[in-house]
Amino acid sequence: MSIRINDLTVTFRNNVTAIDHASLEIPEGIFGLLGENGAGKTTLMRVLTTTLSPTSGTVTMDGIQYHEKNYEKIQRQIGYLPQEIDLYPGLTVQECLEYMGALADVPKSLCRERIEYYLEKTGLTEHRKKKMKQLSGGMKRRVGLIQALLNDPKFLIIDEPTTGLDPEERIRIRNLLVDFAEKRTVLFSTHVVEDLAATCNQLAVMKKGHFLYSGSVQNLLDNAAGAVWECMVTDPLKARELEQKYRISSKQQAEGGIRLRILSRVKPGIDCRPVPVTLEDAYIYLHA
């Protein structure tokens, strides 16, 4: 399963162009999507889920072109977890998922098997009889993810799946997605760079409707190699001076002063040492 986006443009009625002649290939496996607010990520996901038609350009899924006549066929192969989701507050978790499975035409017995499996995988088994309105935000996200998986989609699109989850829950969800992505395609959009570092080999970075980068995580890291420095300063005024002069990826109060990670191709004019690049460093460096 692969998705090809060619010269895609989406312009809204107020003449705002959310995606501007963008091209991308999303291969099998987990593919990360990074970008600041307003970058065009949500618009792209709306196009890929068939809820928004592009102004121009083409999108294909394994050779099937995104066109109204093919939308029903495409929708049967897609699972989607949007950033905002509100699933039937008066139903229990079990009832909600069974209803969502019925809407997706999943046979009842198979649906219940999948619900059982994913409730266990997401740590929600003991909460199955709770009403949706009783759940925390993080628990609702997990139920939302389960509903996106019920039809066993070939193409799973998830927007901020770990929002509101504690560290242990985030790890559980990431592991579930890695297992699910075998022989499938998962588009993982998030602001949490750490989640992509732990799950993805390939990613794209969006900014103002364009793709700044598309390729392997390793190549993005290599792009910033030799440009990340760590220093310790004791004077807050010196720290602010460095922040004005350089791109800073991390600032941390530490014993003995303030620890800074500085992004610069040239060694900063201060006592510092080179350090290994993180994905967060590489992402910020790309925007420098």
N, C-alpha and C positions, 0 to 999 in steps of 0.2 A: 504494500500500500504506500503510495506516494502522492503528494499533492503538489501541483505546479501552478504557480501564480505568475502571469505574464502581463507586464505593462498595466497593472491594475490602478485605476483611479476611481476615487469616490468623492464626489462633490455634493454638498447639501444645498438646499434651496436658498440659504443665506449666502451662497457663493463661498462658503468655507470648504477648502479641500482637505479632507482628513487623510487620504492616501493619494500620493502623487506619483503616478507612473512607476509603481513598485513591482519588482519581480523577485520571486523566491521559490525554491524547491524545498518541501518539507519531506524528508525521507522517513523510512520505517524506524521505529524506536521513539525515545523521548526527545522532543525538539523544544528547546527553551526559547521563550520570547521575552526580551527585556526592553524596557523603555520607560521614560518618565511619563507622568500624567499628560495627556494630550498628544502623545506620540503617534496614536493611530491604532494601538493594539486592540482596543475594544471594537472599533469599526471593522478591523480585519476579521475578528472572530465572528462578528455579525454576518459578514459576507460568507465566511466559511460554513456557518450554520444555516445558510439560505434565508435568514431573516432580513437581509438587506441585499438588494441587487446593486452591482457596481455601475458606475457611470460609463466606464469603458474598460477595456482589457478583458482577459480571460482567466478562468480558474478551472482546473480539471482534477478529478480524483480518479486515479488509475484509468485515465483516458476518457472518463465520463465528464462531459462539459457541464459546468454549472449554468443551467438554463431552466426556466420555469417548467418546461416539459419533463426535465429530469429531476426536479427537486424532491419528489416523493421517493424515488429510488435512492437518492443521495441521503435523505433524512433517515432512512432505515439503517444506514451504515454509520450514523453519527451519534455520539453521546456528548452532552454538553453540560458543564457546570458553570453558570454565569457568576459574576462577582456578587450580584445581589440576587438572593433567592428567598422566596417565602412560600413554603409548601404547606398548605392546608392546615392551619393552626389547630383546628378542632379534631383532627384525626390523630390516632396514635402513630408512632413511628412505623409499626408493622402495617397498619391500615394504609398509611400514606404510600409506602413503598409498593404494596400490592396494587393500589390504585394506579400508581405511575407505571407499573409493569403492564397492567391491563391496557392503559393508553398506548403503550408501545407495542401492543400485540404480542407480548411474551406469554406463552402458554402458562396456565396457572401453576401447575406442579413445578415446572422449570423455574418460574419466577420465585416461588417459595424457596427452592434450593439455593438460588443465587442470593436471595435476601439473607438466608441463614449464613451462607459463606461470607458475605461482605459485612454483615453485622459483627461476626467474629473477628474479621480482619481489621475492622475499624474500631474495635473496642466498644461496640454499642449493644451487644447482646442483652445485657441486663437492663437496658433502657428502652427496649422494644415496645413496652406497654405504656410508656409516657406519651402524653399528647405533645405534638410539635411545639405548641406555645409554651410548654414547660422547659424546653431545652435551652441550653446556653447557645451563644452565637457559634462557638466552635463545634458543638454537637450538631447544629443545623447544617454547618458546612459539610460534615461527614455524611449526614443523611443525603444531602444534595449530591455528593460524590457517588454514593451508592445508586441513586436514581439514574445517574448518567451512565452507570455500568450495566444496568439491568438488561439492556437489549444486546449485550456483548458486542459493542460497536467496533468496527475496524478503524475508525478515526475518532479519538476522544479529544475533546477540546475543553480545557479547564482553565478558569480564570481565578487566580489567587486561591488555590485549594487549601492552603495551610493557614489562612487568615484566622486568627482567634484560637489557634491550637497551641497547647503547651509543647515544649521540646520533645517529649516522648511521643506525643500524638503526631507531631510533624514527621518524626522518623518512621513511625508506623505507616503513615500515608505515603511517604516517599517510597518505601519498600514495596508497598502494594502497587504503586504505579510502575515501578521498574519491572515487577513480575508481569503486570498486565500488558506492558508494552512489547513483550516478546511476540514477534510476527504481526504487530499492530503499530499504528502511528498515534502518538500522544503529543498534542501541542500544549505546552505547559507555560502559561503566561503568569508572571509573578514579579513583585518588587523585591522578593527575598532572594538575593543573589546566592546565598548559602544553599538554598533548595536546589538550584540549578547545578551548582558545583557538585552536589552529592548525587545527582541523577542523570545529567545530560552529557552527551559527547558532542552534540551539535546544537547551535543556537543562532538566533538572529537578534540584532539590536536595532530598535526603531527610534527615529527622532523626526518629529514634524512630518510624518507621512512617508518618510524614506527609510530604507534600510542602510544604516551606517556600516553594518557588518553582518555577514552570514558565513558560517563555516564552523570549524571545529573549536571546541573550548580551548584545546591546546594551542592552536594558532593565535587565538585572541590573547592567551597568556604570553606567548612568545613575542607578540607585538609590543608588550610592555616590559619585556625582559631588560634588565639593566637600567630601568628608569624608576625603580622604587627604592627609597632610602629611609632609614629610620634614625631619628636623633632624639636626644633628651635635652630639654632646656629647663632652667630653673626660674627664669624670669618670664612672667605672663606677657609682658610687653614684647619680649623677643618672640614669643609664640605668635602673637598677633601680627608682628612684622613679617614673619615667615608665611602666615596665612594669606597676607596681602600679596606676597611676592610669588608664591608657589601654589600649585594645586595640592591640597591636603586630603588624603583618603581616610585618615584616622587621627583622632586626637584623644589622648587618654591621660587622666591624672594617674600618676604612678609614684611610688616611693622615690623621693629625690627630685621630683619635678614633673614636667609634662612631656609625654612621649608622643612624637609626631611621625606619621608616615608621609613622606614627601614624594610627589610624582614629578620627576624631572629627568630629561635625557642627559643633562649635564649635571655633574655632582654639585649639590648646593654649597654655597659658601659658608658652611658651618660644619662642625665636627659631626660626622654621620657615617653610617655603614650601609652597604647594599643589603637588601633582604629579598627573599623569594617573593614572587608575584602571586597575589591571590586573585580570584575572579573579580572581586569587588574593585581591586586596584586596576585591573585591566579594563573593566567597564568604565570607570571614571577617567582613566587615561585616554580612552577612545574619544571622550567628549572634550578633552583638553584642547 
